[in-house]
Amino acid sequence: MIKDDIKKVLVSEKQIVERCKQLGSEINEDYRDTKDLLLVGILKGSLPFMAELIKYIELDVEIDFMAAKSYQGTESLGDIKIVKDLDTSVMGRDLLLVEDIVDTGITIKELKRLLYNKGARDVKVVSLLDKPSRRQVDVEADYIGFQIENEFVVGFGLDYNQKYRNLPYIGVLKDELY
């Protein structure tokens, strides 16, 4: 069982659900006058977070997805590749990028630049996790679920070599598994 590979749980499923409710409330308040909000899930890691978060967003929103690749194993490569682009036009729209984790910040900075170049009116970021100690560029999420220390984490969408995404919580793998 994959749960046997976990050394410790950092954020429980219950904590994630409660924080998603709070984030949903903040987003409802901040975007209450927005008529054309597009939620953009950054695949693959954001999928469980986005699915939980949208339950608490009471606005008329559209969703779409992008895939950007920058990780191999436990390290960010720093070279961002757009693997899947949006199917929806962003011209003149407010976008809320839904991300699993803001780590180095390189991916978010590049995606924001790209989306503004495509004509987005505004681009903000909601991230389940924030790891500021690893930041390499000056970028911050506008909405943060949990700030964590510099540990490599898995679960609730986050993976290690494409595994462990289906854990219902955020955890740290046992050392011998890396």
C-alpha positions in Angstrom: 0.0 0.0 0.0 1.3 3.4 -0.9 0.4 4.8 2.5 3.0 2.6 4.0 5.7 4.6 2.1 4.8 7.8 4.1 7.2 8.9 6.8 4.8 11.6 8.1 1.7 13.5 7.2 2.2 17.2 7.0 -1.4 18.3 6.1 -4.4 16.0 6.7 -7.3 15.6 4.4 -9.5 17.3 7.0 -7.2 20.3 7.0 -7.2 20.5 3.2 -11.0 20.5 3.0 -11.3 23.2 5.7 -8.7 25.4 4.0 -10.4 24.9 0.6 -13.7 26.2 2.2 -11.8 29.3 3.5 -10.1 29.9 0.1 -13.4 29.5 -1.7 -14.9 32.1 0.6 -12.0 34.6 -0.1 -12.3 34.0 -3.8 -16.1 34.5 -3.8 -15.6 37.8 -2.0 -12.7 39.1 -4.2 -14.3 38.1 -7.5 -18.0 38.8 -6.7 -18.1 41.6 -9.3 -16.2 39.6 -12.0 -18.3 38.4 -14.8 -15.8 36.3 -16.8 -13.6 34.4 -14.4 -11.5 31.5 -15.8 -10.0 29.0 -13.4 -6.9 27.4 -15.0 -5.8 24.2 -13.4 -2.1 23.5 -13.9 -1.9 19.7 -14.6 -1.4 17.2 -13.3 -0.8 18.2 -9.7 -3.6 20.7 -9.3 -6.4 18.3 -10.2 -7.4 17.1 -6.7 -7.0 20.6 -5.2 -9.0 22.2 -8.0 -11.8 19.6 -7.7 -12.0 20.3 -3.9 -11.7 24.1 -4.2 -14.4 24.6 -6.9 -17.0 23.0 -4.5 -16.8 26.2 -2.5 -16.6 28.8 -5.3 -20.2 30.1 -5.7 -19.4 32.2 -8.8 -20.2 31.6 -12.4 -16.8 30.3 -13.5 -15.3 28.5 -16.5 -12.5 26.0 -16.1 -9.7 25.0 -18.4 -6.3 23.3 -18.0 -2.7 23.8 -18.9 0.2 21.4 -18.4 3.7 22.7 -17.8 6.6 20.4 -17.2 9.6 21.3 -15.1 10.3 18.5 -12.6 12.2 15.3 -12.8 12.3 13.3 -9.6 12.6 15.7 -6.7 14.3 18.6 -8.5 12.9 21.4 -10.6 14.7 21.6 -13.9 14.1 25.3 -14.3 13.2 24.8 -18.0 9.5 25.2 -18.4 7.8 23.3 -21.3 4.1 23.9 -22.1 2.8 20.4 -22.7 -0.9 21.4 -23.0 -2.1 24.9 -23.8 -5.5 26.3 -23.0 -8.5 25.5 -25.2 -10.1 28.8 -24.2 -9.2 32.3 -25.2 -8.0 34.5 -22.4 -8.3 37.8 -24.2 -9.6 40.4 -21.7 -10.4 37.9 -19.0 -9.6 37.5 -15.4 -7.7 34.3 -14.7 -7.1 32.4 -11.5 -4.3 29.8 -11.9 -4.8 26.8 -9.7 -1.5 25.3 -8.7 -0.5 22.4 -6.4 2.7 24.1 -5.1 4.7 27.2 -5.6 8.3 26.1 -5.2 11.0 27.9 -7.2 8.3 30.2 -8.7 9.7 29.7 -12.2 6.7 27.9 -13.6 4.2 30.5 -12.2 6.2 33.4 -13.4 6.5 32.0 -16.9 2.8 31.0 -17.1 1.7 34.5 -15.9 4.0 36.1 -18.5 2.6 33.8 -21.2 -1.0 34.5 -20.3 -0.6 38.3 -20.1 1.0 38.1 -23.6 -2.1 36.3 -24.8 -4.2 39.2 -23.6 -5.4 38.2 -20.1 -6.7 41.2 -18.2 -5.6 39.9 -14.8 -3.8 36.7 -13.7 -3.8 35.6 -10.0 -2.6 32.4 -8.4 -4.2 30.1 -5.8 -1.9 27.4 -4.6 -2.5 24.5 -2.2 1.1 24.7 -0.9 3.8 27.4 -0.8 7.5 26.7 -0.2 9.1 30.1 0.0 12.5 28.9 1.1 13.0 27.4 -2.5 12.0 30.6 -4.4 14.4 31.5 -7.2 12.3 34.3 -8.8 10.2 37.1 -7.3 6.7 35.7 -7.5 4.0 34.9 -4.9 0.7 33.2 -4.9 -2.3 35.5 -4.2 -4.1 32.7 -2.2 -2.1 30.1 -0.3 -3.5 27.0 1.4 -0.5 26.0 3.5 3.1 27.2 3.8 5.5 24.4 4.2 9.2 23.9 4.9 11.8 22.7 2.4 10.7 19.1 2.3 9.8 17.1 -0.8 6.1 16.3 -0.4 3.6 14.0 -2.1 -0.1 13.4 -2.1 -3.3 15.3 -3.0 -2.0 15.7 -6.6 1.7 16.0 -5.8 3.9 13.2 -7.0 7.3 11.5 -6.9 7.9 10.2 -10.4 4.2 10.2 -11.2 3.3 8.1 -8.1 1.4 9.1 -4.8 -0.9 11.7 -6.4 -3.9 9.8 -5.1 -3.1 10.1 -1.4 -5.9 12.1 0.3 -3.3 14.2 2.3 0.1 15.8 2.0 3.0 13.7 3.3 6.7 13.1 3.2 8.1 9.8 1.8 10.4 7.6 3.8 14.0 8.5 3.1 14.8 5.1 1.5 12.3 5.6 -1.3 14.2 8.5 -2.9 
